[in-house]
Amino acid sequence: MRRGVPLGLLLIFPVLPAVVEAATAAQVEDRLRRKIASRFECQGLEIHVIPYSAQATSVGRFRAITIRADAASRWGLTLRPVYVKATGVTLDLARLFAPACEVETECVASSEVHIELSEGELNKALSLKKGKVRDLHATLQNGQVIFTGVFQFLTGNRFRLVGKLQCTDGQRINFVPTDAKVNGVPVSVGALQPLLAKLNPLLDMGEMALAPRVKSITVGDGKVVVR
C-alpha cells in the first residue's frame, strides 16, 4: 500500500509549483499578452521581452520588458496611449505559467511609464459609476481637477471640489481637494471623506502588468499625463 507524505515533512518542505523548464522569451511574451488581454480590452497591444540569456530566462530574469498599447480599457476607463517598460526585471515564472497566469514582479531595477487619460474618457468612466454620487463631472484645466456633482452631506448636497492629483505610494493616484464648497458654502476636507472614499483611487497602477511606479502627474487642459 502506497503511503502519503508525512504531515511533518509537508510543514517543513511545502509543496512547490513545478519548475518551468526551457521557457523562451516568446513564451513569456505570450503569457503576458494572455494575462493583459484577460484584464484589459486593448488596441494595438505590443509586448517585447529582451532576455539576458537562455539561462537567465529559465529563472525569470530579463534585461527588459516593454508593453505598449494604443488604448487599454477597464471598468469603462480608457487610457490612450499606454507605455510601460521595466529593466533588470525578474518575474515569478511558476506563477506566470500556472493555469491562473499571474504576473508577479519580484524585482525591477528601473521602470518607465507614460499613460494619458483624457477629460472625455474620465467623464465616460464616471458616468458608469454606481452609487450615491449623481451628476458627477470632472474638468481638467490649469493643473487642477474640478469635480462637481450631487452627494448627500449632513447639510446640502450639490458640491464643487477643486484640487490636484497625488500619488504618495507610487501606484494609487488620488484626488486631493484644496478647495471645497457644498451648496456654495465652503466646507472642511474632513467633511468630504465619505465622498472622497467613492472617488479614490482614480487610477491604480498596481492593476497593470509589471506594476510601474509613478514619478510625476501632469494635469493639462483636458488631459492627465502620468509618467
N, C-alpha and C positions, 0 to 999 in steps of 0.2 A: 504494500500500500504506500502510495506516494505521500510524503509528509510535506506540509507547507512550511514557509519560512517562519521561524520563531518570532513571536511578537517583540522580544527584546532586541533582536537584530534589526527589525524594521524601525524601531525607535532610534537606534544608533546610526543605521545606514538607511535613510529613507529611499524609497523607490524613485529613481531619476528618469526623466524622459530619455528616449533613445537618442543617441548621438547622431546628428545629421552628418552623413558621410559624403565627401566629394561634392559639396554644394558649389555651384558656379555663380558668378556674378549675374548671369542671365536668369537663373532660377530665383535669386534674391529679388531681382527687379520684378519678376512675375508675381512673387508673393506679396511684395509691397503694393503693386498695382491692384492685386486682388483685394487687399485689405482696404486701400483707399477707396476703391470703387464700391465697396460694401457700405461705406460710411458717408461718402460724398457723391453727388452727381457732378461729374467733371466733364469739361470740354477741353479737348486738346491736351490731355494728360501725357506727360513725358517723364520717365524715370531713368536716371543714369547712375549706375553703380561702378565706381572706379576702384579696382582691387589693388592691394599691395602685391600679393602673390597668391597662388593656389593654397599654400599652407595657411596663410593669414585668413583667407576666405573661409576655410574649413572651420575656423574657430570664431568667425563672425567679425573679423577686423577688416576695415576698408579704408582706403585712402580718402574717398569722398563719396557722398550720395547726394544727388541733386533731384529735386522734384519740381516740375513746372506744370502749370495748367492755365489755359486761357480764362477759365472760370471754374469755381468749385462752390457747390450749394449744399446746404444742410439746414433743416428746420426753417426753410424759407429764406435763409440769409445767404446771399450770393457774394462771393469775393472774386474780384477780377482786376488784374491777374493775380496769380499765386506763384511765389518762388521761395523755395526753402533749400538750403544747402548745408550739409554737415560735413566737416572734415575731421579726420582722425577718429572715426566713429566705430563703435563696437555694438553689434546687435546680439540679442539672445536668439541664436538660430533655432534652438529647440522649441521655443515658443513660436517663432516665425513659421516654422514648418509643421507645427502641430495643427490638427484639424481646425482649431479656433483661429489660427493665423493671427497671433497677437504681435504687434510691433513694440518691443521693449528696447529702448536705447540705454545700454549700460554705461557708455562713456562717449563723450564728444569733446574733441579738442577745441573746436570753434564752430560757430554756426552763423549763417546769414539768412535773413528773411525779408521779403518785400511783398506786402499784401495791401491791396487797395479796396476800400469799401465806400461806395457812393451814397450820397444822401437818399437817392431814389431807392436803392436796394435796401438800405437800412429801414426806411419807412415801409417798404413792402413787407419786410420781416416783422416789423412792429404791428402791422395790421393783422397778422396771423396769430399774434399772442392772445391766449385765452386768459381771462382773469377779470379783476375789478378795475383795471385801468382802461378807460374809454377815450376815444378820440386822440390816442397817443400819436404825437408827431414830433419828428426831430428836424432841426435846422443846423447845418454846419456852415459856419462863417467866421472869419476873422480870428481863427484859432480857438473858437469856442463852440460848444454844443448847447443848443437850446431845446429843451423838451417842453411841450405843452400837452395838456390833456385834462381828464376828469378823474378824480380819485377821492373817495370819501375820507376826509380827515375828521378830527374832533369838531372843528368848526370850518365850514366851507368845503369846496370840492374842486373848483377849477384852478389849476396850478400852472405856473411858468417857472421853469428852472433854467438857470444859466450856469455853465460850469466847464470843466475840462475832462479829458480822458487821462487816466493814470494807470500805470502797471507797476505795482510795488513788489510782486513776486516773480516777475519775468515772464508770466504766462497769462494771467487773468487781467483783462482790460476792463476797468470800471469807470463809470461816470461819477465824478466828484463835483457836487454843486458848490458854487461860490456865491450865488445869489438865488433866493427862492421867494416866491410870492404865492399865496393862496387867496383867491378872490381879490387879488390886487393888494393884499396886505403882506408885508414881509414876515417870514417865519424863520425859526431856527432850523439848522440842519438836523438836530435831534428829532424834530417833529416829522422829518421826512423818511425816517428809517424804514417804515413799512413799505413805502413806495420804492425806495432805492433797492430793497431786497427783491422786488419784482423786476427791476431794470437790470441789475448787475448779476454776473458779469455780462457786458455787451458782447464780448468775444473771449473765448478761452483757447489759447494756443496749445494747451495740453491735449486737446482733442485731435490735434493734427499729427501726422506721422513725423517722427524724429523730434517732436516736442520742442520746436525752436524757441529761443529766448528773445524777448522783445527788448530792443535797445532804445528805440525812440518812437514817438507817436506824433504825427503832424496832422493838425486839423486845418484844411484849407477851405475855400469856398466850394461847398458841395461834395467834399471828398475827405476821407481819412486815409492816411498812408502810414502803415506800420512797418518798421524796419528793426 
